[in-house]
C-alpha cells in the first residue's frame, strides 16, 4: 500500500509540474509545510550536467573523488592570489559541514541564531536565490557549536536535510518548498549523543535511508553522555519513502555513530554499509534485512566512529583513532574476513578521526591522529596496510581527489595541491591567507569540486575558486 501511495504521489507531482494537473484528485493531498523565502531576482538554473556536480557528502560516489573526466588535465598549478581566482565568498553560520552543488546552485546548510538554515546560491556568482529556516534548539554536550554536521543531499528536483537535532526534511530544489519533515529523535526515541547527528543519508530507488539509532523508553531517564546505559530499539537504520516521508522499514539493533552511509559491491546486488556506534552492518536496502555484522569500536565510552568506510569492490576499510586503528574486511557470501588489522599494534597504519581517506590506484591518502599536535597526512597501501609516507604540517586535515591530484585542507586553513603518489610526499602548490579571503578554524569539512570550481569552508566563511585554467 505504501509503494502504491508513493507511486501515486510521484505521478501526481509530475503532472502538476507539467501543468497537466492543477488541483488534487482522488482525495490525495500533498504534504504541506513552511514556505521558503525567495529572492525575486533568482537566477534560473542552466541545463544540468550531473558528471560535474557534487550533490552529496563526499560526492556522487561517496568516495571524495571528483567524477569529471576532463578536470585533472586543467587544474591550475599556481595557487597564488592571482593564480587561483576567488569567484565569490559568503558568510556562514554555525556548523561543520560544507554544502553541495547541483544544477548550477550551491546549497549550504548551517545555523543562524536559533534557526537551522538552508540557502541556495548561484554557483557561479554567489548570488542568493532562496532561503529556508526551521527552529533548532540543539546544544552540544561538549561545548562545540550547535550547527549541522551533515551536508544536504540532492536527488533530482528534491533536496534533503538531516539536522544536528535529528530533523529530516525534504524540499524542492527550485524554490525550497517543504514537502515533508520528520523529527527522527522524537519519532524513534533518540537520546542525544556527544556531538549530535552527523551521519549523511543515502538514496535507494524510492527510499531515503538514514542512520537514526533510537532507544527504548526507559533510556530517556539516563543522564546525558552515558551512552553505555542506552538500550537500542532496533532503529539503527530507518528507510523513508523519499516523496512522502512514510517509514518503509527500520532495522539494526545499535546506536548511531557519526559515520555516513555508503555502498558495498556484493554479488549479485549492492549492500548498504552502515558503520554504527558498535559495529558495521551490511543491510539489504530493499527490505532492511541485516546480512552481516562486524564489530569495530574502542572500549572507551567517549570513543566515536566517524569516518565513512572506504570501499573497494567487496572490501571495506574502517578506521578510528581511539584504540583499534584500522581494519580491512573482505565480504564473501555475507561472511566478514579480516585481510589485515591494526588491533593490538602499538604503531597504527592509519588512525582516522573524522576525515575520510580517499583511495587512488590501490593507495589510501588521509589524515591519521586524534589531536592536532599528533596528526599527520599519510599514504597507506590498502591491500597490506603498509605506510608509504608521512607528512606533518597540516594538523588534522581533509582530502579530496581529482585525477592524480589531492586537495588537502588543514584544520587551520592551509589549502594545498599534493601529488597522489605513493613514492613520496610532493607538494605542487598551496594557497595562503590573503586580505581578500582567509579561512579561520575550524576547517573540518573536505573541499568539494564541481564544474571546474573549488569550494572550501572554514569556521565563518565558504569560498568558491576557479580551479581550472581558462581555455
N, C-alpha and C positions, 0 to 999 in steps of 0.2 A: 504493500500500500504506500509506503514511504517513497519507493522508487517511482511509483506511478504519479504521486503528487509532485515529486521533483521534476519528472519529465513534463507534466502539465505546466508547471511554473516556468520551465525553460522555454517551452513553445509559446506561451502567452507573452513572456518577456520579449522574445524575438519579434513577435507580431507587433507589439507596442513600439519597439524600436524602429520597425519598418513602416510604421504608420498604418498597418492593416487593421489594427485593433485600437480603439480609443477608449473603451470602457471595459471593466472587468466582466467576465461571463462565467456561467456555470457556478456561480456563487463563490468563486475563488477571489480572495482578497490578498493583494500583495502586501508583504510586511511593510510597516511604516516606521519611521524613525526620525531623529533630528535632521535638519537640513543644513548642509554646509553653506557658509558664506562664500560668495563668488565675486571675483573682481570682474567688472563689466568689460574690461579691456583684455579678457583672457584670450590666449593665443590658441588657435586651432592646431591640434597635433598633425604632424605630417604623416605620410604613409609609414606603417610600422615596418621595421627591419629587425626582426627578433634575434638574428645572429649577433647583432651589435648591441643588444640590450643586456641589462643586469637586473632581472626582475625580482630577485630574492636574495636572501643572505647567502654569501659565497658564490653567487652567480647561478646561472640556469642549471648547471650540472652539480651544484652543491660541492664544489671542489676548489674554489678560489682561483679558477683559471679562466681567463678571457677566451671566448669561443670565436672571436673574429679572426678569420684565416689571414687577412691582409695586414693586420695591425703590427705584428712583430717587426716586419721589414721597415716600418715607417716611424718607429718610436724615436723621439728626439734624444740625441746623445749628449746634449748640452743643457743642463738644468740650472743655469744661471737665471737671474731675474728676467732677462730678455730671451733666453733660450727656451724657457718653459713658461709661455704667456699665461697669465691669470685671466680667465674669461669673466668670472664673477665670484662673489663670495656672499654668504648670508650668515647672520647671527642665528645661533641655535640655543635652545633651552636645555633643561636637564635631560640626562640620558646618555647612554654609551654607544648606541647603535648608529651606524651610518644608514643613509637612505638607499633607494633603489631607482633604476632608470628603466622606463618603458614608454614607447610611443612618443619620444621626444619630450617627456616630462621627467623631472626629478622629484620624487616623493620623499619627504623627510618627516619622521615620527619622533617627537620629543615631548617635553612637558614645560608649560609656561604657567607659573604661579600654581594654582590648584586644578589645572586642566591638562589632560593629555591632548596633544595637538598633532594633526596630520596636515602638512602643507604640500601643495602641488606647485612646482616651479617649472617654467620653461627651461629645458635642459641646456639650451644654448646661451640664453641671455640672463637667466636667473630671475626673470620677472615672475611675481606671484600670480598664480592663476586662481586657486581657491584654497580655502582653509576649513578644516573640520575640528571640533573640540568636544571633549566629554569630561565630566568631573572625575578627578582621581585623587584619592586621599592617602595613597600609599606612602609609608615612611619606612626607610630601611633600618633593620635591626642593628647594623654595624656602622651607621652614620654615613654610608655612601649616598649619592644623590638619588632622588626619587623618580627619575625619568625612565623611559622604556629601555630595555636591554635588547629586545628583538626588533629586527628590521621589518618593514612592510613586505607583503607578498602579493605580486601582481599575477592574476590569472585571466588573460584576455581582457574583458572590459570590467573586471572587478578587482578590488584591492582589499587585502585582509590585514587587520592589525591584531596583535596579541600583546596587550599591555602588561606592564610590570605587576599590576594588581590582578591580572587574570581575565580582563575583559577581552573577549574575542568579537571582532566587528567586521562586517562585510559592507563595503561601499562601492559605488561606481567610480571608475577612474576619470570619467569626463567631468563630473561636477561634484563628487563627494557625497552624493545622496546615500543615506544609510538604508541597506536592505534588511539586515538583521543584526542582532547583537546578543551575546550570551555571556553572563558573568560565570565563568567556569569555577571560580573559587567558591561562590555560594552554591552553585548547582551540584558540585561534587565534594564539597566539604574540604577544600584545600586549606591546610594550615600553612601560614606564611613561613617560608624557609629563610635562610640567612640573607639572600640578596634578591628576592622576588622572582618573577617569571622571566626567563631568559631564553627558553628553547624556541627555535623557529619551526613553524609547521611545514607540512608538505601538502601538495595537491595530488590526488589519485582519482582519475576518472571524475565521478560526480561528488567526490568527497574532499573535505579538508581535514587532515589528520593532525592532531595536536597532542603534545605531552602535557598532561594535566596533573596526575598524581594526587588524587583525592584520598580522604581518610574517613574512618568510621566516626560516628557522632561523639563517642567518648573522648576522642583525641582532641576535641575542641577545648577540653579542660586542662590540657597540658600547657605549662608555661612556655613563653616564646623561646625559640632556639634549641629546645630539647627534642630534636628530630628522632633521636634513638627511641623515644617513647611513643612515637606516632605510628598508628596501625593503618596500613593502606587498605583501600576498599575495592581494589580491582579496577581502578580507573587510571592506571598509569598512562595509558594512551586512549584517546577518545576520537572517534571519527564522526564528523558532522556532514550533513548534506550541504554542499557548498553554496547552494542557491537559497535554501530556506533556514538553515541553522538547526534542523532537526537532528537528533542524535541517531546515528546509524549503528554504532556499537561502542562498547568500552571494553578494555582488556588490559591485562598485565597487573600483577599484584606487587607494585613498587611505588615509591615516591618519585617526584620529578627531580631531574638534575638541571644543569644549565646547558647541557649538550643539545644540539639541534638534530632533528630527524634527517635521515638520509636513506639511500637505497643500496642494497647489496644485490649483485648479479648472481642469482642462483638458478639452476635448471629446475623446471622449464620457465619459471616466471621470476620477476624480481621480488625481493623480500624487503619489507620495511625494517630498517635498523634503528633501534631506539636505545641509546645508552642512558639508562635511568640512574637513580641515585645508587642503587646497589649492583646493577648488572646490565649488560647489553642484551636486549631482547630482539629476536628475529620474529617478525609478525607477518602473517598473510594479510595484505592490505585490503583484500576484498571482504573478509569476514571477521578479521581480528584474531584468528587462531594464533597462539604463541607456538612457534615452530622450534625455537631453542632459547636457552637462557645461559649466558656466560657471565659469571660474577667477576667484577673487577672494580674494587673500591678500597681505599685505605681505611684502616680501622679507626683512625682519628675522627671524632664526632664532627669537627668543623671541616673535614676534607670534602671536596666537591669534584664532580666530574663535569667538565665544561667544554673541552674541545669537541668538535664534531668528528666522528670516526672517519678515517681516511680509507677509502675503498679502492681495491684493485681486483677486479673480477670477483671471485668468490672468497677473497681475503679481505679482512679489515684490521686496521690498526687502532688501538686505544692507547691513550697516553694521559697520565696525570702526574702531579708534581709533589704529592704529599708523602708517598711511601713506596708505591709499587713501580712507578715509571711506566714503561710501555710494554705492549704485548701485540704480536702479530698472530691473528687467528685465521685458520682456513676452515671453511664450512663445506662438508660433504654429506649429502643426504640428511641435512638438518643436524649433523653432529659437528661440534666445535673441536678442532685440533690445534694445539699451540705450535706455531712454527718456531718462534723464539720469544723470550720473555726477559724483562729486567728484574723480575721478582727475585729478591734475595741478593741482588748485586749492589755493591756499595756505589760504584760508578754506573750511572744510568746512560743508556744510549740516547734517550730523549725523555724529558720530563716536562711535557707541555702543560701550561696553566690554563689559559682561556683561548689562546691563539691556535687556530687550526693550521697544521703544516700543509704545504702543497706537495704533490707528487709529480715528478718530472723525470721521464726516462729511467725509472727504477730507483730514484733517489728522493728522499724527503728533505724539504727545506723549511725550517721553522724555528721557533723560539723554545728554549729549554730553560726552566728555572722558575721558582715560585716568587722570589723577591727581585726587585730591580738590581740590587747590588750583585746578585749572583747569576743573573740571567744572561744568556748569550744566544746568538744566531748560529745554527749549525746545519750541516749536511749529513744525512744518515742513509745508508743503503737499506732499502725496505726489506729485501729478502733475508738479510743477515743481522741487521741492527748495528753494523759496523759504522762507527763515526768517521767521516772522511775529513771534515774540517770544522773548526770552531772559531767564531769571531765575536769579540766583545765590542762594546761601544754604543749599542742601541738600547740597552736596558731591556725591559720586556717589549717585545715587538710583534707586529703582524706582517704577513706576507701575502702578496697576490702575484700570480704568474701570467705572463703574456709571452708566448713563444719560448725563447731561451733566456728571457729576462725576468728577474724578480723585482718587484717594487716593495721595498721594506719601509715600514713606518714604525719608528721608535716611539715609545710612550711619551717622550718629552718633545716630540715634534720633528725629529730628524727624518727626512724622506730621502731615500736613496734608490738608485737603479743598480742592481747587482747581477752579475752573470750567474745563471743557473747551471753551474758545472761542478762535478764532484772533485775536480782536480785541485782547486784552491779557492779561497775567497777572493773575488775580483770585483772591486768597486769600479763601476763605469762612470757614474756622476751622482751628484746629490744636490738638493736644494736647501739652502739655509734661510733663516727668517729674514724678511725684509720689512721696510716700513709699510709696504703695500699689503703684505699678508704674512702672518705668523701663526703658528699653532701653539696653543697653550695646553698643558697637561689637563686631563688625562687623554692621550691619544691611543685608545684601546680598540678601535674598530679598523679592520683591514681595509685598505683602499679599494675602490671599485673602478672598473674601466668600462666605458660604454661609448660607442660611436666615436672613437678616437679621442675621448676626453677622460681625464683622470680626476676622480673625486676623492678628497681626503677630509677627514673630520678630526677636530681637536675638541677641547673642552667647551669652547664657546663659539666656534666657527666651523663652517664647512666651505671648502674652496673647490672650484672647478677650473682645471687647467687644460690647455690644448696640448695633448700628449703627442700627437703625430705631426710630422712635417707637412707643411702646406705644399701641394704639388706645384 
